[in-house]
């Protein structure tokens, strides 16, 4: 079993910054993709950013230039540095890890952390 625990959410004014952290534990294949997704009120859960074990990154257009994803493979952690936050960034942010063992895909989610950006 895999467990993901997020931290770092909170309330911030527009233009401010927050750093989200996620710690993974359990049986995780070393070749994996970790990432952050978010669900705004009344909307579906959307990609924010992902990062592979090798450091390759992918960002949603809304995150490019403002957010930076990073990871520490030795500690099985992934962080999301969010700068120049906007009210539309308000959402529950979820940590995610995906990997394959053979042909079987494994996909795990954290419990989510609330980020609220006030105008």
WOQUI-V252474 format. One record per pair of residues at least 24 apart in sequence whose C-alpha atoms are under 8 Angstrom apart, sorted by the first residue. I is the first residue (numbers start at 1). GAP is how many residues later the second one is. D is the distance in whole Angstrom. If there is no record, write none. Layout:
((I	GAP	D) (I	GAP	D))
//
This chain:
((1	25	6) (1	26	6) (2	24	4) (2	25	6) (2	26	7) (2	106	7) (3	105	8) (3	106	8) (3	107	7) (4	91	7) (4	92	8) (4	104	8) (4	105	6) (4	106	5) (4	107	8) (5	90	8) (5	105	6) (5	106	7) (6	88	7) (6	89	7) (6	104	6) (6	105	7) (6	106	6) (6	107	6) (7	106	7) (8	105	7) (9	104	5) (9	105	5) (9	106	5) (9	107	8) (10	103	8) (10	104	6) (10	105	5) (10	106	6) (11	104	6) (11	105	5) (11	106	6) (11	107	7) (12	103	8) (12	104	6) (12	105	5) (12	106	6) (13	72	8) (13	104	5) (13	105	5) (13	106	6) (14	70	7) (14	71	5) (14	72	5) (14	73	6) (14	103	6) (14	104	6) (14	105	5) (15	68	7) (15	69	4) (15	70	5) (15	71	6) (16	67	6) (16	68	5) (16	69	6) (17	64	8) (17	65	5) (17	66	4) (17	67	6) (17	68	6) (18	63	6) (18	64	5) (18	65	7) (19	60	7) (19	61	6) (19	62	4) (19	63	6) (20	59	5) (20	60	5) (20	61	6) (20	62	8) (21	56	7) (21	57	6) (21	58	4) (21	59	6) (22	55	5) (22	56	5) (22	57	6) (22	73	6) (23	52	8) (23	53	6) (23	54	5) (23	55	7) (24	52	5) (24	53	6) (25	51	7) (28	71	8) (29	70	6) (29	71	7) (29	72	7) (31	68	7) (31	69	8) (32	65	7) (32	66	6) (32	67	5) (32	68	8) (33	64	6) (33	65	5) (33	66	6) (34	44	7) (34	61	7) (34	62	6) (34	63	4) (34	64	6) (35	34	8) (35	43	7) (35	60	6) (35	61	5) (35	62	6) (36	44	8) (36	57	7) (36	58	6) (36	59	5) (36	60	6) (37	56	6) (37	57	5) (37	58	7) (37	59	7) (38	53	6) (38	54	5) (38	55	4) (38	56	6) (39	52	5) (39	53	5) (39	54	7) (40	49	8) (40	50	6) (40	51	4) (40	52	6) (41	50	7) (85	32	7) (86	31	6) (86	32	8) (86	33	8) (87	29	7) (87	30	5) (87	31	6) (87	32	6) (88	29	8) (89	26	8) (89	27	7) (89	28	7) (90	24	8) (90	25	5) (90	26	5) (90	27	5) (91	24	6) (91	25	7))
//
